Amino acid sequence: MQEPEYNNFKISVPHEFENIFSHFYFAENTSGHPITKTLLPTYQTILLFCFGERASMTTKENTTITVDKCLVFGPIRHSFEYTLPVKTSILVANFKDDAFFRFFGQVIVDQHSAINPDELLAENCFTDLWYRLSNINSTKAQIDHILEFCRPYLQNQDSTSQLLSHFKNENINPIKAIAEKTNQSERTIQLKQKEQFGYSSKEINRYNRFSKAIQLIEKEIENQNKVEWFSIIDQCNYYDQSQLIHDFKHFIHLSPSQYLKFQQDICNPKSE
């Protein structure tokens, strides 16, 4: 639900950039008090610009990271809370697949690291970009400016990474299939994925299974149907209920039933 003094929305990207960014995200706190929200795991790396007071992010280990002007963070493997102070907004670019590597020539090895993007390039240009963005009043115009800014830095995606990005068959091991197709060893493909995507095939398969469960649950809530847990387990290829519970606690620190109640409370608030 939208709060009267908290505005947030996703912005799609032009077709030309669809293999670089999944979307942009904007959030703004116009209330008289700080607002804290939860970001679910996405396995994407984000580039975040903050305007106003310093925003902050808190991980499950209670590590708090403050955002002055801009930072990069990810891949986001677990949910975390972020807080927007009064009169503060953020604009977030969400990198797809190996796009962060193609932009910066590296990935963030430490999953909890959050650093100024200036540190990833030979030139200190992101702070200058932040100053330019801060003088642009339209969110769309800010995004257009970011897209134009990033053009010179983007590298072409190699053929192996293309195969990894577009592999969709859930019943086949992508590493083995791509190794056979490209006459490379499985170890070579594994290392390439870790080096350029920032995560392993096993990690992303687990996340995709969990993400599918989330989507099925939300669809049942939207249709006002009872959630049949064993149907969720079967459709998402979980071994049993304990494995489903383990994944939910791993990614969002909630059990499936706690998550369901949380979503139902949001969609069906009690009258005062």
N, C-alpha and C positions, 0 to 999 in steps of 0.2 A: 504493500500500500504506500502511496505517496503521502508524505507528511507535508502540511501546509507550508512549512518554512524549511523544507529540505527538498531540493530539486535534484533529480538524477535521471540520466537516460543514456542509452547506447546510440552511437552514430555509425552507420555503415560506411564502408570505404568505397571509392571508385573501383570499377572492375580492374583497372590497371594495377591496383595495389592489393588485390584480394589474396594473392599468394604471399604477401608480406605481413599484413595486419588482418586479424579477424574482425576487429572493430575498434572504435574509440569509445571511451566512457567519460562522462562528465558528471560531477556531483558538486553541489553548492549548498552551504549552510548559511541561510539568511535569518536564522533564529537568534535569540539572545543568549544561547547557551551552547556549549560543545555538544556535538552529536557523534555517537559511536555506532558503527555498522560492522557487519561481518562479511568478509570476502571468502567465498568458497574456493577450493582448489581448482585450478584450470590447467596446470602443467604448461602454462605459457609464461614467458618472461615479459615484464611490463616496463614501459618507460613512462614515468609519472612527472607531471609538472604541477607545482603547487603555487597558488596565488593567494596572498593574504598572510595570515599567521601560519606558523609551522604546523603542518599536519603530522600525525604520528601513526605508526603501525606497531602492533604488539603480537608476537608469535606465541605459539602454545607453550614455549619455554619461558614466557613472560619477559622476553627480550624486547625492549622498546626502541624503535628506530624513528628519528624525527626527519622530516623532509623540509629543507629550507627552500630551495628553488626547484631542483629536479633530481631524480635518481633512477637507477635501474635495479630491478629486483626480480629474482626467480631462477629457474622455473618454480611456479607456486605449487608446491606439493601438498600443502595442508592449509586449512582455513586459518585466517587470522583476523583480528579486529583492527579497524582503522578509525581514527578520531579526527573530525574536522572542527577546528575552533570556530568561533563566531566570525562571520564575514570572510570565510575561506572557501576556496573552490579548488578542485583538482581536475586535470585533464589527463587521461591515461591512454597510451597506445599499447595495444595487446599484440605481441609478435606471434606469428604462426610458425609451427614446425621449426625449421632451421633458419628462419628469417633473421633472428637476432645474430646468429653466427655470420650470415651473409652481410649484415650491416657492420658489425664490429670486428669480425674476424676471429671471434672467440666466444665462449659461453661462460656463464658464471658457475664456477665449479662448486663453490660452497652454497648449498641451497638456502642458507639463511643470510647470505651477503646482500647488502644494499649499498650501492656506491654511486657517486656522481658520475654520469656518463662521460664527462670530460676526461676522466682517468682512463678511459678505454680507447681513446683516439690520440693521435700525436698532437692534434691542435685542440685548444680549449674553446670549443665552439658552442657547447650546449648552454652554458651560462649566458652567453650572448644571445642565443636563440630564445631563452627564457625572457630576457629583457624585451626582445622584439614582440614576443607573444603577449607580454603583460600590457602592451600598448594597443593591442587589437581587441576590440569590444565584442566581436561576433565569434562564437565557438566554431562555426563552420569556417570562417576565415582563418582562425587559428589552425584548424586541421589542414586546410589547404596550404598554409604556410609551412607546416611540418612536413607534409608530403613533398613539397617542392624542395625543401631543405635536404631531405634524405636521398634524393635521386642520385647524386654523385657518389654516394657511399655504398650503394647496393651492388653486390656481386651476383652473378648468375648462379642459379642452382645447378649443381652437377647431376649427372644422370642417376647415380645411386641414390642421392638424396631425394630426387623426384620419385623414384620407386618407393622409398620409405614413406614419403608424404602421402602418396596416393594408394597405398596398400590397404584394402578394405576387407579382405576375406578373413573372418574371425576364426575359421576352422583350420587355417594353415599357418605354420610358423613363418612369419615374414622374413626373419633373418635367414633361415634355411632356403626359402624360396628365392629370395633375391640373390643369395650367394650362388645358387645354381644357375640363375638366369644370367648373371654377370661374370661367371667363371672366377669368382673371388672366394676366399675362405670365409666361413661364418664369423671367425674372430675379426677379420677385417671389417665386415659389415657392422658388427657389434661396436667396434672401436669408433667407426665413423659416426654411428648414431649417437654415441655418448659424447663424442667430440663436437659435433655440429648441432645436435638437438638438445643436449644437456641432460638426457635421461635415456634409460635402456628400454628395449622392447618389452621386457617383463614389466617394468614400471608403468609404461603407458597402457599396456594391455589391462593391467589391474585397475588403473584409473578409468579407462573406458568402460570397463564392466561396472564399476561403481557409478559412473556418470549415467549409464543406461538405467540403472536401478532408480536413481534420483528422478530421471525423466518419466519413468513408468509410474512412480509414486505420485508425482505432481499431476500427471494426466488423470489418475484415479481421483485425486482430490478435486480437480477441475470439473470432472464429470459427476462428482458427489457419489462415488462408488466406494464400497469398502475395499481396503487394500488387502489382497490375498497374498500373504508373504511367501507361501510356497510357490505361487505362480511367478512372483518376482525372482525367486531363487532359480527356478527352472529356466525362465526366459533370459536370465543374465549368466547362466552357466556356473552358478555357485555350487559347491559340493553339498553344502548344508546350511542351516540357519546360522550356525556359529561363525562360518566364514563370512557371511553377509554382515553380521554384527561386528566382526573384527575389522572389516573394511570401513564401515561407517565410523567406528571409533578412531581408526587410523587417519582418515581424511578430514573429518569434521568434529571429532571428539564428542559425538553423540551416538546413542544407539539408534537403530532404525525407528523404534517406537517413539523415542524422544523427538527425533527429527519430524516424524509424522505429526505428532501433537503440536510441535512448534509451527509447522506449516498450516495446520488446521486453525490454530489460534489466530494466525495472521489473516487467513482468508475469511474467517468467521468470527470477528471480534464480538465479545459480549457487550450487550447494551448496558449503559450505566444508569 
